[in-house]
Amino acid sequence: MKRKLAGPAVVMAALAVIATAPAAMAGASGGKPTVEREVINVTFFDDFILDICGVATNTTLTQRTTTKTFPDGSQTVHVNAEFVPDDPRIASERNAFTDRIAPDGTLTTGGLAIRLYRKGEGTVIRDAGWVRFLEDGLVVRGPHPFLETDPADVYC
C-alpha cells in the first residue's frame, strides 16, 4: 500500500488546499454541495517506513474523509487520519486537514497537516497552517518544519 498523507508532496498538497479556502467558499455559495464520506481501517506492510527507516513493520491506518463538491466545481476534502506502526520505535502519525480545490484547480491545504508522536516521548514534529500550491511555486503560512526535515530524522 502506498504511504499515505505523510510524504512531503502530500503535506504540500494538503497545505495548498487550505490557501484556496476563501475562493472555494465563495464559489460554494451557489448551491448545495454533493457530500461523500469514506471510512478506512486497514493494516498493511509499510513500504514507506521500510524505505526511510530500514524497518519492516505493519501499520494500521484509520481514516475518515468527507468530500464536498459544489455546483461551481470547487471541492473541500476533510481528512482525519492516524497511522500507527506495530513497531514502537517508529513514530505514529496523525493528520487533520482540509484541502480546498478552487474551480481553476488551485489547491490549498490547511489545518494539522502532520503530527508525529511516540508513546512516552510525545510530539516529535508538528506542521500546521496552510500551503497553497501554484504552478510557479508554493505560498506557505504557519509553521511547517516537516517541509525542511529528512523524514528519517523524525519517523525512525
C-alpha positions as CSV (number, residue, x, y, z in Angstrom):
1,M,0.0,0.0,0.0
2,K,1.3,3.4,-0.9
3,R,2.1,5.6,2.1
4,K,-0.4,8.0,2.8
5,L,-0.5,11.5,3.8
6,A,2.9,11.9,5.4
7,G,5.1,12.4,2.3
8,P,6.3,15.9,1.6
9,A,4.3,16.1,-1.6
10,V,1.1,15.2,0.3
11,V,1.8,17.7,3.1
12,M,2.4,20.3,0.4
13,A,-0.8,19.4,-1.4
14,A,-2.7,19.5,1.8
15,L,-1.4,22.8,2.7
16,A,-2.1,24.2,-0.8
17,V,-5.8,23.3,-0.4
18,I,-6.1,25.4,2.7
19,A,-4.8,28.5,0.9
20,T,-7.6,28.3,-1.7
21,A,-10.3,28.2,1.0
22,P,-11.6,31.7,0.5
23,A,-12.0,31.2,-3.2
24,A,-13.6,27.8,-2.8
25,M,-16.0,29.0,-0.1
26,A,-17.0,32.0,-2.2
27,G,-17.9,29.6,-5.1
28,A,-19.7,27.3,-2.7
29,S,-22.5,29.8,-2.1
30,G,-24.1,28.9,-5.4
31,G,-25.9,25.8,-4.2
32,K,-25.9,22.7,-2.0
33,P,-22.8,20.5,-2.4
34,T,-22.8,16.8,-3.0
35,V,-21.3,15.1,0.0
36,E,-19.4,11.8,0.1
37,R,-18.0,10.1,3.2
38,E,-15.4,7.4,3.4
39,V,-14.0,5.4,6.3
40,I,-10.8,3.3,6.0
41,N,-9.5,1.0,8.6
42,V,-6.7,-1.2,7.2
43,T,-3.4,-2.8,8.3
44,F,-0.7,-3.1,5.7
45,F,3.0,-3.7,5.3
46,D,4.5,-0.2,5.4
47,D,6.9,0.2,2.5
48,F,7.3,3.9,3.3
49,I,8.8,3.0,6.7
50,L,10.9,0.2,5.2
51,D,12.3,2.7,2.7
52,I,13.2,5.5,5.1
53,C,14.0,3.6,8.3
54,G,15.0,0.2,7.1
55,V,12.5,-1.3,9.5
56,A,9.9,-3.9,8.4
57,T,6.6,-3.2,10.1
58,N,2.9,-3.3,9.6
59,T,1.0,-0.1,10.1
60,T,-2.7,0.4,10.9
61,L,-4.4,3.3,9.1
62,T,-7.7,4.7,10.4
63,Q,-9.0,7.4,8.2
64,R,-12.3,9.4,7.8
65,T,-12.7,11.6,4.7
66,T,-15.6,13.9,3.8
67,T,-15.6,15.3,0.3
68,K,-18.0,18.2,-0.7
69,T,-18.3,19.0,-4.3
70,F,-20.0,22.3,-5.1
71,P,-22.0,23.3,-8.2
72,D,-19.2,25.5,-9.5
73,G,-16.7,22.6,-9.4
74,S,-14.9,23.6,-6.3
75,Q,-14.3,20.9,-3.6
76,T,-13.4,20.6,0.0
77,V,-11.8,17.4,1.2
78,H,-11.6,17.0,5.0
79,V,-9.3,14.2,6.3
80,N,-8.7,12.8,9.7
81,A,-6.1,10.0,9.7
82,E,-3.9,8.1,12.0
83,F,-1.1,5.8,11.1
84,V,0.1,3.5,13.9
85,P,3.0,1.2,13.2
86,D,3.3,-2.1,15.1
87,D,7.0,-1.3,15.8
88,P,7.1,1.1,18.8
89,R,10.4,2.6,17.6
90,I,8.6,4.2,14.7
91,A,6.7,7.4,15.3
92,S,2.9,7.3,14.9
93,E,1.3,9.9,12.7
94,R,-1.9,12.0,13.0
95,N,-3.3,14.3,10.4
96,A,-6.4,16.5,10.4
97,F,-6.6,18.9,7.5
98,T,-8.9,20.2,4.8
99,D,-7.9,20.5,1.1
100,R,-9.7,23.2,-0.8
101,I,-9.7,23.0,-4.5
102,A,-10.9,26.0,-6.4
103,P,-12.8,25.7,-9.8
104,D,-9.5,26.6,-11.5
105,G,-7.7,23.7,-9.8
106,T,-5.8,25.8,-7.3
107,L,-5.1,23.6,-4.2
108,T,-4.8,24.9,-0.7
109,T,-4.3,22.6,2.3
110,G,-4.9,23.8,5.9
111,G,-5.1,22.5,9.4
112,L,-2.8,20.0,11.1
113,A,-1.0,18.6,8.0
114,I,1.1,16.2,10.1
115,R,1.9,15.4,13.7
116,L,4.3,12.6,14.5
117,Y,4.5,11.3,18.1
118,R,5.9,8.4,20.1
119,K,4.3,7.0,23.3
120,G,6.3,8.2,26.3
121,E,8.0,10.9,24.2
122,G,5.1,13.0,23.0
123,T,5.1,15.1,19.8
124,V,8.2,14.7,17.6
125,I,7.2,17.2,14.9
126,R,4.0,19.2,14.1
127,D,3.0,21.1,10.9
128,A,0.0,23.4,11.0
129,G,-1.3,26.3,9.0
130,W,-1.8,26.3,5.3
131,V,0.0,25.9,2.0
132,R,-1.2,26.9,-1.5
133,F,0.2,25.0,-4.5
134,L,0.6,27.2,-7.5
135,E,2.1,26.5,-10.9
136,D,5.1,28.7,-10.1
137,G,5.7,27.6,-6.5
138,L,4.2,27.5,-3.0
139,V,2.7,30.0,-0.7
140,V,3.1,28.9,2.9
141,R,1.6,30.2,6.1
142,G,2.3,28.7,9.5
143,P,5.0,26.5,11.0
144,H,5.9,23.7,8.6
145,P,9.1,22.2,9.9
146,F,8.3,18.9,8.1
147,L,8.9,20.6,4.7
148,E,12.6,21.1,5.6
149,T,13.2,17.8,7.5
150,D,14.5,14.5,6.4
151,P,11.6,12.1,7.2
152,A,14.1,9.5,8.6
153,D,15.1,12.0,11.3
154,V,11.5,12.2,12.7
155,Y,9.9,8.8,11.8
156,C,12.8,6.5,12.8
